[in-house]
Amino acid sequence: MLVDDEAYYAMYARHLSWGYIDHGPVVGFLIWVSTIMGENDFTVRISALFLMTLLSVIIYVLGKNNFSHQSAIILSLCLSANLLFHVNSIIITPDAPMAFFSILAIFFYYLAYFKNQNFLYLGGIMLGMALLSKISALFPAIGIALSPLLIKEKRHILKNMHFYASFLIAFMIFAPFILWNLENDMAFFRYQGNHISRGGSINDFFEHWLGLGLLAGPLFFYFSVIRPILNIREWNTISSDMKYFTMVTIIPLTYFLIHSFFTRLELNWAAPVFYGGLFLLGLRNYETKKERRWLKLQIGYSLLLIILIMVQSFHPIIPAKGKSDPTNRHYMYQSLIENTRLLLKENPELNNYRIVSNKFQIPSIINFYLNPKLESICLSIGYHETLFSFIYDDSEFIGDDFIYIHHKTQFPDKLKPFFESFELLTIATQFRNKAKVSNHTIWLVKNYTGKV
């Protein structure tokens, strides 16, 4: 099954827009294109697989033509054989197009700065698409823009009008998302401001970076997190090439390092750090046996981790429970879908009720797998706005009766004042690997009062 975030982005494709409260529109358009011939788990995800496969091929070709055959193989292999990027190819999220366009933007701007300025416009297009995919692409973009200023040998680029024109193109591509926000009270920026300011602790800091080290592997983590800092200290002794790739790595690294001291970050948020780190890792010569052993260790470790995760997804071999096993996300709504489908079949009159919840994941899953007559929505009572907040006006539902789905066994106290009555219809409990994965309750609620 899709994980809940994927189902939510599939709702993007059903309601295309130039902006959403959570992210830019690229992931929605990708899913829309890939599901034209039919919407199912495979077609929703296929664009992610296509983008990451294509990226590994492009990186190989560009690397071979501009560096060496060895560098091309290492770049392509460290991209395709790494869990951080592998996840982008099997689960469709905004991270997949962001990685694709950001890495190409970094490469094309490198070619423009060091080989041929004609690549500036390709770089600008890729950068605009990266920003339109996910705003986190801004951090490597800052590194790209500052490089000619901070690399003495490249300051002549600052006199090149094509340099500025390329960023103008990037801005023009990103502009529809800005306009959407201006028309919607800066919804994305308000939401992200609250979302990224949630409190964290020193334990969250170490958990975040240790987790990234585990996912990325020892050598990739070193060249993405440790080596850029060392390169800054050795700035006058490293090559101009390495200065450029250091800049596109150190800017996102600095932001996420500082931010993770005060905020609990999700692992995928710091992904842009590794886009530049890929080149710092891949463009070394690896002349000594020790270096080659470390490279083999990195690739072997990553492949083993990928195999382990894939096996765990289908046949659990690690006795992890609940959220400690990320592959449980594929199964946590299975029982809910089956029980809801059976409930609606045995009680046809319930098909006339809209299915609602107070978290965006549940209505997204319901819409994707059951496709009810009335689209399921998120009420967002005491909860942040979601896609559904911009499609439906809450006042339309005042006085309506709903089927309400909750992720716990008891009806939430904070929602009781918003309904005249609530009646438990059924409970859907999902087990996997002899452990409870999820527990959902389905209620009939009457006479919705509205949020105002």
VOPAGU-2260 file (C-alpha; in pm, 1 decimal, decimal comma):
REM VOPAGU-2260
SITE   aa  ch    i         X         Y         Z
SITE  MET   A    0       0,0       0,0       0,0
SITE  LEU   A    1      92,5     363,6     -32,9
SITE  VAL   A    2     216,6     526,9     283,0
SITE  ASP   A    3     -10,9     805,2     406,1
SITE  ASP   A    4     205,0    1088,2     271,5
SITE  GLU   A    5     194,8     936,9     -77,4
SITE  ALA   A    6    -184,2     915,7     -62,9
SITE  TYR   A    7    -191,8    1281,6      39,3
SITE  TYR   A    8      22,7    1380,8    -259,6
SITE  ALA   A    9    -208,6    1175,6    -480,4
SITE  MET   A   10    -479,4    1418,4    -362,2
SITE  TYR   A   11    -258,5    1697,4    -501,7
SITE  ALA   A   12    -295,1    1532,8    -843,2
SITE  ARG   A   13    -674,8    1524,2    -806,1
SITE  HIS   A   14    -677,5    1894,6    -718,0
SITE  LEU   A   15    -401,8    2050,0    -927,5
SITE  SER   A   16    -285,6    2392,2    -819,8
SITE  TRP   A   17      24,0    2610,2    -844,3
SITE  GLY   A   18      70,1    2583,6    -471,1
SITE  TYR   A   19     -22,9    2390,3    -160,6
SITE  ILE   A   20       9,6    2469,2     206,6
SITE  ASP   A   21     269,2    2193,4     251,1
SITE  HIS   A   22     482,7    2203,9     -64,2
SITE  GLY   A   23     520,6    2323,0    -419,2
SITE  PRO   A   24     316,2    2171,2    -702,8
SITE  VAL   A   25     571,1    1957,1    -890,3
SITE  VAL   A   26     494,0    1631,2    -708,5
SITE  GLY   A   27     122,3    1679,1    -781,9
SITE  PHE   A   28     182,5    1734,5   -1153,0
SITE  LEU   A   29     413,7    1431,4   -1169,1
SITE  ILE   A   30     149,2    1205,8   -1014,3
SITE  TRP   A   31    -117,7    1357,6   -1240,1
SITE  VAL   A   32      87,9    1270,0   -1549,4
SITE  SER   A   33     176,3     920,6   -1432,0
SITE  THR   A   34    -185,0     835,7   -1341,4
SITE  ILE   A   35    -352,3     957,7   -1661,0
SITE  MET   A   36    -400,6     597,1   -1775,0
SITE  GLY   A   37    -515,5     481,7   -1432,0
SITE  GLU   A   38    -461,3     553,1   -1062,8
SITE  ASN   A   39    -306,7     276,4    -853,2
SITE  ASP   A   40     -11,6     221,9    -620,3
SITE  PHE   A   41     228,2     159,1    -908,8
SITE  THR   A   42     130,7     452,8   -1131,4
SITE  VAL   A   43     141,3     695,4    -836,6
SITE  ARG   A   44     501,0     594,8    -761,3
SITE  ILE   A   45     641,0     535,8   -1111,6
SITE  SER   A   46     752,2     896,9   -1164,9
SITE  ALA   A   47     980,7     876,6    -859,5
SITE  LEU   A   48    1145,2     562,2    -993,9
SITE  PHE   A   49    1177,8     719,9   -1338,6
SITE  LEU   A   50    1336,5    1040,9   -1209,0
SITE  MET   A   51    1594,6     871,6    -988,3
SITE  THR   A   52    1685,3     616,8   -1257,1
SITE  LEU   A   53    1721,2     892,3   -1514,9
SITE  LEU   A   54    1930,7    1097,4   -1272,7
SITE  SER   A   55    2180,5     813,7   -1220,8
SITE  VAL   A   56    2216,8     781,3   -1600,1
SITE  ILE   A   57    2260,2    1157,6   -1657,2
SITE  ILE   A   58    2512,6    1182,7   -1374,1
SITE  TYR   A   59    2711,3     896,9   -1528,0
SITE  VAL   A   60    2711,2    1050,2   -1877,9
SITE  LEU   A   61    2798,6    1401,6   -1757,8
SITE  GLY   A   62    3059,9    1264,9   -1519,9
SITE  LYS   A   63    3226,1    1058,0   -1791,9
SITE  ASN   A   64    3232,4    1349,2   -2037,1
SITE  ASN   A   65    3361,4    1606,9   -1788,2
SITE  PHE   A   66    3564,2    1416,5   -1527,6
SITE  SER   A   67    3667,8    1054,9   -1576,4
SITE  HIS   A   68    3513,5     713,8   -1626,0
SITE  GLN   A   69    3596,3     625,8   -1266,1
SITE  SER   A   70    3432,1     942,1   -1130,9
SITE  ALA   A   71    3124,6     877,8   -1345,9
SITE  ILE   A   72    3085,0     527,7   -1205,2
SITE  ILE   A   73    3137,3     641,7    -845,0
SITE  LEU   A   74    2891,9     932,9    -877,3
SITE  SER   A   75    2622,7     717,4   -1035,7
SITE  LEU   A   76    2678,2     424,8    -800,3
SITE  CYS   A   77    2685,1     634,4    -483,7
SITE  LEU   A   78    2357,7     791,6    -597,7
SITE  SER   A   79    2171,6     471,9    -686,8
SITE  ALA   A   80    2326,8     258,9    -412,0
SITE  ASN   A   81    2241,6     476,2    -115,1
SITE  LEU   A   82    1936,4     446,6     105,9
SITE  LEU   A   83    1879,7     824,5     118,5
SITE  PHE   A   84    1826,4     837,5    -258,2
SITE  HIS   A   85    1684,8     487,2    -286,3
SITE  VAL   A   86    1386,4     590,1     -74,5
SITE  ASN   A   87    1320,9     869,9    -326,3
SITE  SER   A   88    1279,4     605,3    -597,0
SITE  ILE   A   89    1030,5     379,9    -417,9
SITE  ILE   A   90     814,6     638,9    -239,9
SITE  ILE   A   91     679,1     945,2    -417,9
SITE  THR   A   92     726,4    1265,3    -217,3
SITE  PRO   A   93     848,9    1616,6    -308,6
SITE  ASP   A   94    1199,1    1494,3    -217,2
SITE  ALA   A   95    1222,0    1294,3    -541,7
SITE  PRO   A   96    1184,1    1586,8    -785,6
SITE  MET   A   97    1380,2    1813,4    -549,2
SITE  ALA   A   98    1676,6    1572,6    -553,8
SITE  PHE   A   99    1653,6    1528,1    -930,8
SITE  PHE   A  100    1643,7    1897,8   -1018,0
SITE  SER   A  101    1878,1    2015,5    -737,8
SITE  ILE   A  102    2159,0    1773,5    -825,2
SITE  LEU   A  103    2129,2    1863,0   -1193,4
SITE  ALA   A  104    2128,5    2233,5   -1105,0
SITE  ILE   A  105    2448,7    2187,0    -904,0
SITE  PHE   A  106    2608,1    1998,5   -1194,7
SITE  PHE   A  107    2496,5    2238,3   -1469,5
SITE  TYR   A  108    2611,7    2544,8   -1276,3
SITE  TYR   A  109    2946,3    2372,7   -1220,0
SITE  LEU   A  110    2975,8    2315,8   -1595,2
SITE  ALA   A  111    2878,0    2679,1   -1654,5
SITE  TYR   A  112    3136,1    2812,3   -1408,6
SITE  PHE   A  113    3421,2    2581,5   -1510,4
SITE  LYS   A  114    3353,8    2459,3   -1865,9
SITE  ASN   A  115    3100,8    2648,6   -2076,4
SITE  GLN   A  116    2876,9    2938,6   -1976,5
SITE  ASN   A  117    2601,7    2807,5   -2207,1
SITE  PHE   A  118    2505,7    2571,5   -1925,5
SITE  LEU   A  119    2390,2    2867,6   -1715,5
SITE  TYR   A  120    2039,3    2859,5   -1855,9
SITE  LEU   A  121    1999,9    2484,5   -1807,4
SITE  GLY   A  122    2117,7    2540,2   -1451,6
SITE  GLY   A  123    1858,9    2814,6   -1401,5
SITE  ILE   A  124    1578,1    2593,9   -1532,1
SITE  MET   A  125    1680,5    2306,3   -1305,3
SITE  LEU   A  126    1710,5    2541,8   -1007,9
SITE  GLY   A  127    1364,4    2686,4   -1067,0
SITE  MET   A  128    1212,9    2338,9   -1089,0
SITE  ALA   A  129    1395,2    2235,0    -770,4
SITE  LEU   A  130    1253,1    2532,4    -580,2
SITE  LEU   A  131     907,6    2463,0    -722,2
SITE  SER   A  132     942,9    2105,1    -594,7
SITE  LYS   A  133    1041,8    2190,4    -239,2
SITE  ILE   A  134    1161,5    2512,6     -80,3
SITE  SER   A  135    1460,1    2335,4      82,8
SITE  ALA   A  136    1633,3    2357,5    -255,7
SITE  LEU   A  137    1693,2    2723,0    -163,0
SITE  PHE   A  138    1997,8    2627,3      47,5
SITE  PRO   A  139    2213,2    2469,7    -225,3
SITE  ALA   A  140    2083,8    2750,8    -451,1
SITE  ILE   A  141    2242,8    3005,7    -215,9
SITE  GLY   A  142    2569,4    2812,0    -236,5
SITE  ILE   A  143    2551,4    2815,1    -616,4
SITE  ALA   A  144    2484,6    3189,5    -625,1
SITE  LEU   A  145    2759,4    3280,6    -375,9
SITE  SER   A  146    3031,4    3065,3    -531,9
SITE  PRO   A  147    3151,8    3319,5    -791,9
SITE  LEU   A  148    3177,9    3579,5    -515,8
SITE  LEU   A  149    3371,5    3360,9    -272,3
SITE  ILE   A  150    3591,6    3177,9    -522,7
SITE  LYS   A  151    3850,0    3435,4    -630,1
SITE  GLU   A  152    3926,1    3264,7    -960,5
SITE  LYS   A  153    3558,4    3283,5   -1063,7
SITE  ARG   A  154    3473,0    3643,1    -978,0
SITE  HIS   A  155    3474,7    3736,3   -1345,2
SITE  ILE   A  156    3142,6    3548,7   -1370,1
SITE  LEU   A  157    2984,7    3829,4   -1168,0
SITE  LYS   A  158    3031,7    4053,8   -1474,3
SITE  ASN   A  159    2841,8    3808,0   -1693,9
SITE  MET   A  160    2479,0    3912,1   -1750,8
SITE  HIS   A  161    2387,6    3551,8   -1837,3
SITE  PHE   A  162    2473,3    3461,7   -1477,2
SITE  TYR   A  163    2197,8    3691,8   -1348,3
SITE  ALA   A  164    1960,6    3594,7   -1628,4
SITE  SER   A  165    1981,8    3230,9   -1522,2
SITE  PHE   A  166    1859,6    3318,8   -1172,2
SITE  LEU   A  167    1587,1    3533,8   -1323,9
SITE  ILE   A  168    1469,2    3225,7   -1514,9
SITE  ALA   A  169    1473,9    3025,1   -1190,8
SITE  PHE   A  170    1266,7    3294,8   -1021,1
SITE  MET   A  171    1015,9    3307,0   -1307,8
SITE  ILE   A  172     965,3    2930,0   -1283,1
SITE  PHE   A  173     914,7    2961,3    -907,8
SITE  ALA   A  174     691,9    3269,9    -938,6
SITE  PRO   A  175     354,4    3085,9    -973,2
SITE  PHE   A  176     408,0    2940,2    -626,0
SITE  ILE   A  177     473,0    3288,0    -486,6
SITE  LEU   A  178     158,0    3420,6    -656,6
SITE  TRP   A  179     -46,7    3134,4    -510,2
SITE  ASN   A  180      74,6    3232,6    -163,6
SITE  LEU   A  181      -7,3    3598,7    -220,7
SITE  GLU   A  182    -360,0    3493,3    -315,8
SITE  ASN   A  183    -390,4    3264,8     -10,5
SITE  ASP   A  184    -264,2    3483,1     273,6
SITE  MET   A  185      91,5    3340,0     249,8
SITE  ALA   A  186     -44,9    3003,7     364,2
SITE  PHE   A  187     268,3    2801,3     290,2
SITE  PHE   A  188     501,7    3037,7     472,9
SITE  ARG   A  189     270,0    3065,2     773,7
SITE  TYR   A  190     244,1    2687,8     795,8
SITE  GLN   A  191     616,5    2625,5     752,2
SITE  GLY   A  192     697,6    2893,9    1007,8
SITE  ASN   A  193     500,1    2701,2    1267,2
SITE  HIS   A  194     608,1    2360,5    1141,0
SITE  ILE   A  195     983,2    2418,6    1158,2
SITE  SER   A  196     976,3    2594,1    1495,5
SITE  ARG   A  197     862,7    2299,4    1704,3
SITE  GLY   A  198    1086,8    2257,4    2006,3
SITE  GLY   A  199    1375,1    2015,4    2017,7
SITE  SER   A  200    1642,8    1898,7    2259,4
SITE  ILE   A  201    2007,7    1798,6    2252,7
SITE  ASN   A  202    1890,6    1437,8    2230,1
SITE  ASP   A  203    1693,5    1524,7    1916,4
SITE  PHE   A  204    2008,3    1685,3    1771,4
SITE  PHE   A  205    2221,8    1374,5    1818,7
SITE  GLU   A  206    1938,5    1143,7    1714,7
SITE  HIS   A  207    1895,0    1338,9    1391,6
SITE  TRP   A  208    2258,6    1337,7    1283,2
SITE  LEU   A  209    2328,4     983,7    1400,8
SITE  GLY   A  210    2022,6     875,4    1204,6
SITE  LEU   A  211    2153,2    1049,9     894,6
SITE  GLY   A  212    2490,2     883,8     943,6
SITE  LEU   A  213    2320,7     545,3     964,6
SITE  LEU   A  214    2119,5     605,7     647,4
SITE  ALA   A  215    2392,0     771,2     439,4
SITE  GLY   A  216    2681,5     543,8     533,0
SITE  PRO   A  217    3022,3     631,8     681,1
SITE  LEU   A  218    3200,5     774,8     374,8
SITE  PHE   A  219    2901,7     963,6     236,6
SITE  PHE   A  220    2833,7    1114,7     579,3
SITE  TYR   A  221    3198,2    1216,0     614,9
SITE  PHE   A  222    3209,9    1394,3     278,8
SITE  SER   A  223    2873,9    1563,9     335,8
SITE  VAL   A  224    2908,8    1671,2     700,0
SITE  ILE   A  225    3274,1    1657,5     809,5
SITE  ARG   A  226    3475,7    1723,6     493,0
SITE  PRO   A  227    3299,4    2051,5     401,5
SITE  ILE   A  228    3392,5    2197,0     740,4
SITE  LEU   A  229    3754,4    2086,9     693,0
SITE  ASN   A  230    3753,0    2234,9     342,4
SITE  ILE   A  231    3652,4    2573,3     482,1
SITE  ARG   A  232    3952,5    2558,5     716,2
SITE  GLU   A  233    4177,0    2462,7     420,8
SITE  TRP   A  234    4009,3    2705,6     178,2
SITE  ASN   A  235    4330,8    2848,7      33,6
SITE  THR   A  236    4478,3    2507,1     -43,5
SITE  ILE   A  237    4187,6    2327,2    -213,2
SITE  SER   A  238    4103,8    2346,1    -584,1
SITE  SER   A  239    3840,1    2579,3    -727,1
SITE  ASP   A  240    3627,3    2275,6    -813,2
SITE  MET   A  241    3623,6    2160,1    -453,8
SITE  LYS   A  242    3551,1    2513,4    -335,6
SITE  TYR   A  243    3237,1    2517,4    -549,6
SITE  PHE   A  244    3108,0    2181,8    -426,9
SITE  THR   A  245    3200,2    2280,6     -71,6
SITE  MET   A  246    2986,0    2593,8    -102,7
SITE  VAL   A  247    2675,5    2407,4    -222,5
SITE  THR   A  248    2721,4    2167,5      70,3
SITE  ILE   A  249    2824,5    2399,2     354,1
SITE  ILE   A  250    2529,1    2639,1     317,2
SITE  PRO   A  251    2257,3    2375,1     374,7
SITE  LEU   A  252    2480,0    2202,8     631,2
SITE  THR   A  253    2518,1    2523,1     833,1
SITE  TYR   A  254    2143,8    2588,3     829,2
SITE  PHE   A  255    2040,8    2238,6     932,7
SITE  LEU   A  256    2316,8    2204,7    1192,8
SITE  ILE   A  257    2211,3    2527,8    1364,4
SITE  HIS   A  258    1840,8    2459,7    1324,6
SITE  SER   A  259    1867,8    2106,9    1465,7
SITE  PHE   A  260    1996,7    2250,7    1796,4
SITE  PHE   A  261    1658,8    2412,0    1858,1
SITE  THR   A  262    1409,7    2207,0    1653,7
SITE  ARG   A  263    1323,1    1841,6    1615,6
SITE  LEU   A  264    1391,0    1780,3    1246,9
SITE  GLU   A  265    1274,0    1490,3    1036,0
SITE  LEU   A  266    1553,2    1295,0     868,3
SITE  ASN   A  267    1458,1    1382,1     511,8
SITE  TRP   A  268    1463,8    1758,2     579,5
SITE  ALA   A  269    1845,0    1770,9     568,3
SITE  ALA   A  270    1864,8    1584,6     235,0
SITE  PRO   A  271    2002,0    1892,7      47,0
SITE  VAL   A  272    2323,2    1860,7     250,5
SITE  PHE   A  273    2399,8    1539,1      63,8
SITE  TYR   A  274    2345,0    1677,4    -285,6
SITE  GLY   A  275    2677,2    1860,0    -279,6
SITE  GLY   A  276    2830,8    1587,5     -65,0
SITE  LEU   A  277    2770,6    1344,9    -351,2
SITE  PHE   A  278    3024,4    1536,0    -563,0
SITE  LEU   A  279    3275,3    1577,0    -280,7
SITE  LEU   A  280    3258,3    1199,6    -240,7
SITE  GLY   A  281    3251,9    1105,4    -607,0
SITE  LEU   A  282    3524,8    1328,0    -749,2
SITE  ARG   A  283    3816,3    1201,8    -542,6
SITE  ASN   A  284    4079,8     991,5    -717,5
SITE  TYR   A  285    4082,7     702,5    -465,3
SITE  GLU   A  286    4442,6     621,5    -550,9
SITE  THR   A  287    4540,0     439,3    -231,8
SITE  LYS   A  288    4420,7      97,5    -121,1
SITE  LYS   A  289    4287,6     247,5     200,8
SITE  GLU   A  290    4068,0     493,7      12,0
SITE  ARG   A  291    3938,7     220,5    -218,6
SITE  ARG   A  292    3857,9      -0,3      79,9
SITE  TRP   A  293    3654,1     281,2     234,9
SITE  LEU   A  294    3469,2     330,2     -94,4
SITE  LYS   A  295    3389,1     -40,9    -117,5
SITE  LEU   A  296    3275,8     -34,7     246,2
SITE  GLN   A  297    3043,2     257,1     171,8
SITE  ILE   A  298    2882,5      90,7    -129,8
SITE  GLY   A  299    2862,2    -250,1      36,9
SITE  TYR   A  300    2709,2    -101,4     351,4
SITE  SER   A  301    2448,8      93,1     153,6
SITE  LEU   A  302    2352,0    -205,9     -61,0
SITE  LEU   A  303    2317,0    -423,6     248,4
SITE  LEU   A  304    2096,7    -160,0     412,3
SITE  ILE   A  305    1879,0    -131,6     101,6
SITE  ILE   A  306    1838,2    -510,0      80,2
SITE  LEU   A  307    1754,2    -526,3     450,2
SITE  ILE   A  308    1484,8    -257,9     420,2
SITE  MET   A  309    1335,1    -418,8     110,0
SITE  VAL   A  310    1318,1    -762,0     274,2
SITE  GLN   A  311    1172,0    -608,8     589,2
SITE  SER   A  312     902,0    -442,9     379,6
SITE  PHE   A  313     764,3    -778,9     269,2
SITE  HIS   A  314     889,4   -1035,5     522,1
SITE  PRO   A  315     978,3    -885,8     862,7
SITE  ILE   A  316    1304,5   -1029,4     989,7
SITE  ILE   A  317    1391,9    -752,1    1236,0
SITE  PRO   A  318    1179,9    -769,7    1552,6
SITE  ALA   A  319    1113,0    -394,2    1552,2
SITE  LYS   A  320     772,7    -277,2    1672,1
SITE  GLY   A  321     548,0      17,6    1593,0
SITE  LYS   A  322     716,1     333,6    1464,4
SITE  SER   A  323    1062,6     185,7    1518,7
SITE  ASP   A  324     999,6     -15,4    1202,0
SITE  PRO   A  325     945,8     238,5     918,4
SITE  THR   A  326     815,4     -34,1     686,8
SITE  ASN   A  327     504,3     -61,8     906,6
SITE  ARG   A  328     379,2     254,9     736,5
SITE  HIS   A  329     285,2      42,2     435,6
SITE  TYR   A  330      48,5    -166,5     648,3
SITE  MET   A  331     -98,5      55,6     918,6
SITE  TYR   A  332    -416,8     142,9     721,9
SITE  GLN   A  333    -485,0    -200,4     574,2
SITE  SER   A  334    -737,3    -306,1     836,9
SITE  LEU   A  335    -901,8      38,8     830,4
SITE  ILE   A  336    -961,9      14,3     455,4
SITE  GLU   A  337   -1099,6    -338,6     480,4
SITE  ASN   A  338   -1326,3    -258,7     775,4
SITE  THR   A  339   -1455,6      64,2     621,5
SITE  ARG   A  340   -1526,7    -107,7     290,3
SITE  LEU   A  341   -1716,8    -385,3     471,2
SITE  LEU   A  342   -1908,4    -134,2     684,5
SITE  LEU   A  343   -2025,0      58,8     377,4
SITE  LYS   A  344   -2118,7    -262,4     196,4
SITE  GLU   A  345   -2327,0    -396,6     485,2
SITE  ASN   A  346   -2487,1     -56,9     552,0
SITE  PRO   A  347   -2556,8     104,0     210,3
SITE  GLU   A  348   -2721,9     406,6     371,8
SITE  LEU   A  349   -2381,2     505,6     515,4
SITE  ASN   A  350   -2255,6     576,1     163,8
SITE  ASN   A  351   -2450,8     901,5     179,0
SITE  TYR   A  352   -2236,7    1026,0     469,2
SITE  ARG   A  353   -1906,1    1203,5     409,6
SITE  ILE   A  354   -1609,8    1033,8     578,6
SITE  VAL   A  355   -1402,0    1279,9     781,4
SITE  SER   A  356   -1109,0    1281,2    1017,8
SITE  ASN   A  357    -899,8    1540,3    1195,0
SITE  LYS   A  358    -565,3    1443,1    1039,7
SITE  PHE   A  359    -493,6    1465,2     667,6
SITE  GLN   A  360    -351,3    1112,5     637,0
SITE  ILE   A  361    -678,1     925,9     700,1
SITE  PRO   A  362    -901,7    1102,4     442,7
SITE  SER   A  363    -619,8    1078,0     187,2
SITE  ILE   A  364    -597,5     700,4     232,5
SITE  ILE   A  365    -977,5     667,1     226,9
SITE  ASN   A  366   -1007,3     868,9     -94,0
SITE  PHE   A  367    -734,2     674,5    -269,8
SITE  TYR   A  368    -843,5     320,8    -181,7
SITE  LEU   A  369   -1221,4     357,4    -143,7
SITE  ASN   A  370   -1292,6     660,1    -365,0
SITE  PRO   A  371   -1619,8     736,4    -180,7
SITE  LYS   A  372   -1910,9     914,2    -346,9
SITE  LEU   A  373   -1845,8    1218,4    -125,6
SITE  GLU   A  374   -1476,0    1299,1    -102,3
SITE  SER   A  375   -1333,5    1237,3     242,8
SITE  ILE   A  376   -1188,0    1546,8     410,8
SITE  CYS   A  377    -983,6    1665,4     707,3
SITE  LEU   A  378   -1179,9    1892,7     941,3
SITE  SER   A  379    -867,2    2052,7    1093,1
SITE  ILE   A  380   -1029,3    2128,9    1428,5
SITE  GLY   A  381    -742,3    2250,6    1648,6
SITE  TYR   A  382    -513,7    2120,3    1374,8
SITE  HIS   A  383    -317,9    2296,0    1102,3
SITE  GLU   A  384    -469,2    2370,1     762,1
SITE  THR   A  385    -429,4    2108,9     490,5
SITE  LEU   A  386    -503,8    2072,0     121,7
SITE  PHE   A  387    -868,8    2009,9     210,9
SITE  SER   A  388    -891,1    2348,6     384,5
SITE  PHE   A  389    -843,1    2518,8      47,4
SITE  ILE   A  390   -1088,1    2297,6    -142,6
SITE  TYR   A  391   -1383,8    2309,0      95,3
SITE  ASP   A  392   -1537,6    2581,2     308,0
SITE  ASP   A  393   -1607,3    2453,3     657,8
SITE  SER   A  394   -1934,7    2647,3     670,0
SITE  GLU   A  395   -2071,7    2419,8     395,3
SITE  PHE   A  396   -2084,8    2131,2     642,1
SITE  ILE   A  397   -2264,7    2292,9     935,1
SITE  GLY   A  398   -2552,3    2068,1    1040,4
SITE  ASP   A  399   -2418,9    1766,0     848,4
SITE  ASP   A  400   -2373,7    1413,6     981,6
SITE  PHE   A  401   -2044,7    1234,5     915,3
SITE  ILE   A  402   -1863,1     907,9     947,1
SITE  TYR   A  403   -1568,2    1010,0    1162,9
SITE  ILE   A  404   -1245,4     805,7    1176,9
SITE  HIS   A  405   -1009,0     847,1    1469,6
SITE  HIS   A  406    -663,6     697,9    1523,4
SITE  LYS   A  407    -732,8     607,6    1886,7
SITE  THR   A  408    -994,1     401,0    2069,2
SITE  GLN   A  409   -1168,0     686,4    2249,7
SITE  PHE   A  410   -1354,7     968,4    2079,8
SITE  PRO   A  411   -1139,3    1281,8    2120,7
SITE  ASP   A  412   -1261,1    1515,0    2395,6
SITE  LYS   A  413   -1169,2    1828,1    2201,0
SITE  LEU   A  414   -1409,2    1727,8    1921,2
SITE  LYS   A  415   -1710,8    1648,5    2137,9
SITE  PRO   A  416   -1840,2    2011,1    2150,3
SITE  PHE   A  417   -1857,7    2016,8    1769,5
SITE  PHE   A  418   -2115,9    1737,5    1740,3
SITE  GLU   A  419   -2456,3    1671,9    1889,4
SITE  SER   A  420   -2383,5    1300,1    1931,4
SITE  PHE   A  421   -2124,5    1034,3    1843,8
SITE  GLU   A  422   -2179,7     658,6    1813,4
SITE  LEU   A  423   -1909,0     394,0    1774,0
SITE  LEU   A  424   -1963,0     183,1    1462,0
SITE  THR   A  425   -1657,3     -41,6    1454,6
SITE  ILE   A  426   -1292,1     -76,3    1548,6
SITE  ALA   A  427   -1014,8    -154,9    1298,6
SITE  THR   A  428    -696,4    -297,0    1450,6
SITE  GLN   A  429    -394,9    -380,8    1235,2
SITE  PHE   A  430    -133,0    -635,3    1342,2
SITE  ARG   A  431     199,9    -713,0    1177,2
SITE  ASN   A  432     485,6    -926,3    1297,2
SITE  LYS   A  433     270,7   -1021,1    1600,5
SITE  ALA   A  434     251,2    -660,6    1713,5
SITE  LYS   A  435     -19,2    -396,3    1692,4
SITE  VAL   A  436      62,6    -148,4    1417,1
SITE  SER   A  437    -243,6      75,1    1437,6
SITE  ASN   A  438    -585,0     105,1    1596,7
SITE  HIS   A  439    -863,3     308,7    1433,5
SITE  THR   A  440   -1219,1     365,8    1545,9
SITE  ILE   A  441   -1508,3     453,8    1314,5
SITE  TRP   A  442   -1790,1     669,0    1450,0
SITE  LEU   A  443   -2120,7     809,7    1331,9
SITE  VAL   A  444   -2131,3    1175,5    1436,6
SITE  LYS   A  445   -2432,3    1404,2    1396,5
SITE  ASN   A  446   -2510,0    1772,9    1356,8
SITE  TYR   A  447   -2168,8    1932,3    1301,0
SITE  THR   A  448   -2163,2    2282,1    1449,9
SITE  GLY   A  449   -1873,3    2417,5    1244,5
SITE  LYS   A  450   -1543,1    2556,4    1370,1
SITE  VAL   A  451   -1663,0    2915,9    1413,7
